[in-house]
Amino acid sequence: MDIKKATLVLEGGATRGVFTSGALDYLMEKDVYLSHVIGVSAGACNAVDYVSRQPGRTRDCMIPQDRSGNYYYGLRDFVKERSVMNMDLIFDQYPNEIIPFDFDTYFTSDIRCELVTTNCLTGKAEYMDDRQDKNRLMKICRASCSMPLLTPIVNVDDTPYLDGGLADSVPVRRAKEIGNDRIVVILTKNEGYRKKVVSPAMQRVYRRAYRSYPNLVRTIFRRSFEYNRTMNHIDQMEKRGEIFVLRPQVKPVSRLEKNKETLCAFYEHGYHYMERRFDDLMAYLEK
């Protein structure tokens, strides 16, 4: 298998990540692999399954087939666990028992993978990986996916982390630092989407919730500015033909979508839209 020298950037967005899953599943079926991948939040889950070459795995994790695979907590468990999702199920039982993750293939892969986390102490993005320790790798994935207010902080090596999207939602600048001439970005929101600033009421909530982490709070408040600046940069690079961007052409699902049919339709959209753009992608990679 020929690994193409290029960097793949995968945005998060919780269950919106099923769009990315569909796109990557099509690429894996075509045996197309890029040399570097950077995943953020749900994009981190997609990234590791791409490196482990397991088409369909992220889809199956995000769209449970029956109630036994439902990872959403009810109100009682939410109050007890302080989380809207059963993160132990997603990052322990899924990879080790229910939907096994191919650690061996991941650990021996020539594809360089970085999973974006936000350091709660510094408020800065960190780009992490592990090619030896199964538990640490899943803990990094868990940290990258841990949404503020909705899921607990995750400690990795005694350092607290949250969702990588807080500090670097779409790491194209990190991709440019890697030095590959080709960058492929898969977004989970429509063209023209921009984030709104955090309202005063939510600012008060964040300050109370994370009063021990002032740098994290500042990062959260600046997130919309940094995200919108990055989107403007991506639009400019795309117009110049410097990057290849794949984004939904239909209305994205909600961030915590639960409806199976809705999620399946968004997954299929990602799969078939990559199919439609495949020749364009290959032309970009080979020019």
Residue, then its C-alpha position, 0 to 999 in steps of 0.5 A: m500500500d502506498i501512503k501518500k505524503a499529505t496531512l489530513v485534518l479532522e474537525g470535531g463536532a460530537t455526533r457531527g463526526v459521523f460525516t467524517s466517518g463516512a468520508l474516511d470509510y470511502l477512502m479506506e475502501k479505496d485504500v487511500y491513506l495519508s502520511h499524517v493525520i490530526g484529529v480534534s475531539a470526534g475527529a480524534c476518534n475518526a483519526v485513530d480508526y483511520v490509522s488502525r484501518q477499521p472502516g465502519r468502526t467510528r460509525d458503529c461507535m457513534i450510531p449504536q444498533d440497540r439500547s445496550g450500546n446507548y452511550y447517553y446518560g439519563l438525568r439520574d446518571f448525569v447528576k451522579e457522573r456529571s457527564v451527559m455520556n458514558m465515557d467509560l463505555i466509549f473509551d474502555q468497553y467499546p475498544n476493548e470488548i464491544i467494538p474492538f480497536d485494532f491496537d496492534t495495527y495502530f501501534t505499528s502504523d507508519i502514519r503519524c497521528e496527533l490527537v488535539t487536547t486542551n491543557c486546562l492549566t495553560g489553556k493551550a493546545e497539545y498534540m498527543d499520541d501513544r504507540q505503546d500504552k493502550n490505556r494511555l492512548m484511549k485516555i488521550c482520545r477521551a481527553s480530546c473528546s471531553m466537552p466542557l460542562l458536559t463531560p469531566i476533565v480527564n487527567v493524562d500523566d497527572t495533567p488535566y485536559l479537556d476538548g482539543g477544540l477549545a484551543d485548536s478547533v481546526p489545526v491547519r496551522r499545525a498541519k503547515e508546521i508539519g511541512n507537507d505540501r498537501i493538506v486535506v481538511i474535513l469539516t463537519k459544518n457548512e461553508g460560511y459557518r462562524k461561531k458566536v461569542v460566548s454570552p455574558a450568562m455563559q461566561r459566568v457559568y464557565r467562570r464558576a465551573y472552571r474557577s481553578y483554571p483561569n487560562l482555560v476560561r480565557t481560551i474558551f472565551r477566545r474560541s469563537f475569535e480563533y475559530n472564525r479566524t481559522m475559517n477565514h484562513i481556510d477559505q483563502m487557502e482553498k481559493r488559492g488551491e493550497i488545500f482540499v476541503l470537504r464539508p457537508q452540503v446538507k444541514p449538519v445534525s445537532r451536536l448531540e443527535k440521538n436519532k439513528e436514522t438522522l445519524c445514518a443519513f449524515y454518515e451516508h452523506g459523508y460517504h457519498y460526497m467523498e465518492r463524488r469528490f474523490d477524483d478531485l481529491m486524487a488530482y489535488l494529491e498528485k499535482 
